[in-house]
Amino acid sequence: MGTQYIAFLRAINVGGHIVKMAELKKVFEAARLDDVATFIASGNVIFSSRARDAAKLE
């Protein structure tokens, strides 16, 4: 387990655009992030990474 982060994705499920949290989780996992979990359908994602440079996560 590395450092924990939270991603707040703004307006992810508004205006007719629907993103399933299971799919969003897969995207983060495909980016080689660890311990990925979503929080309700808001687009908030909790994950951890061993990357030393947080800027690389952006």
C-alpha positions in Angstrom: 0.0 0.0 0.0 1.3 3.4 -0.9 0.0 6.9 -0.2 -3.8 7.3 -0.2 -5.5 9.9 -2.4 -9.0 11.0 -3.1 -10.1 12.1 -6.6 -13.1 14.4 -6.7 -14.5 14.3 -10.2 -16.9 17.2 -10.8 -20.2 16.8 -12.5 -19.6 13.2 -13.5 -23.2 12.1 -13.5 -25.2 15.1 -14.7 -26.7 16.4 -17.9 -27.6 12.9 -19.2 -24.1 11.6 -19.0 -24.0 8.5 -16.8 -20.8 6.9 -15.7 -21.1 3.6 -13.8 -18.9 3.5 -10.8 -17.8 0.0 -11.6 -16.5 1.3 -15.0 -14.8 4.3 -13.3 -13.1 1.9 -10.9 -11.8 -0.1 -13.8 -10.3 3.0 -15.4 -8.4 3.8 -12.2 -7.2 0.2 -11.9 -6.1 0.2 -15.5 -3.9 3.2 -14.6 -2.1 0.9 -12.2 -3.5 2.5 -9.1 -4.1 0.3 -6.0 -7.0 -0.1 -3.5 -9.4 1.6 -5.7 -12.9 2.3 -4.3 -15.7 4.6 -5.4 -18.0 6.5 -3.0 -21.7 6.5 -4.0 -22.4 7.7 -7.5 -20.7 11.1 -7.1 -17.5 10.4 -8.9 -15.4 10.4 -5.7 -12.6 7.8 -6.0 -10.3 6.7 -3.2 -7.1 5.0 -4.2 -3.5 4.5 -3.3 -0.3 4.7 -5.3 3.4 4.1 -4.7 4.3 6.9 -7.1 6.8 9.2 -5.5 5.7 12.2 -7.5 2.1 13.2 -6.9 2.1 15.4 -10.0 2.4 12.2 -12.1 -1.1 11.1 -10.9 -2.8 14.2 -12.3 
